[in-house]
Amino acid sequence: MAQFVRPPVAAREYQDDDGTVIAYGNRWGRNSPPEKSYSVTSNLDRYEPLHEVARALIDYLESTSEVTLENDASCIADFLRPQGVLEAVRVSPSNPDCATLTFGFTSFPAVYLHAGVLHDFAFPTCGCDACDEGINEQLDQVESRVFAVTSGNYRESVITRGRIWATYELNRADRSESGRGRLDAVSKDQIKSASRRLATLPGWWAAWLLRLKG
């Protein structure tokens, strides 16, 4: 199977008010960001490659895996918090024991990734100048999460401890990752449906089936 090749990302240069080139991704070094930078989102076109790479990933998954694609307004409902999502593409594996991926595109420009039944990942996570999320790091994160899911290195669970939590684990190529989030904004019916679905799995979501050549 051909490996995914990231589309070329053109280098972009931005300057601050003093004419100094801004080193996004390492802007503040070891210093704390200025307080005012938390409310500023500048030069947002630097995140445009997220859309380009997400679409390239969709094309790659369609060409290499046994999946079907859907691209209509109904796919936006896959996201737990769909605010800002203007377009969504759902990539559904032929094996029901595999986690579905839905890619969401916003005007920010950002990319959301809904994986399985109860988790949304955002790229960038915030996007403000203080957080200083570099584009190359964000592209790496999108790709590594997508391929963790498609290779069967992703699982979810629902935990009830006072509040209801959704947890996840991802074994990415660069590192392992886990997290959890409260489901306060998710309907009880959606939580029940997700819990029933997860109960049918042996633990981890299955690896996607590769498309046969021919």
Secondary structure, DSSP 4 states (H G I P E B T S, - for coil): -PPP-PPP------B-TTSPBP-TTSSSTTSPPPGGGGG----GGGGTHHHHHHHHHHHHHHHHBSEEEE-SGGGGGGSSS-TTEEEEEEEEESSTTBPPEEEEEESSS-EEEEETTTEEEEESSS--TTT---HHHHHHHHHHHHHHHHTT-EEEEEEESSSEEEEEEEE-SS-EEEEEEE-TTS-HHHHHHHHHHHHTSSSSPBPPPBPPP-
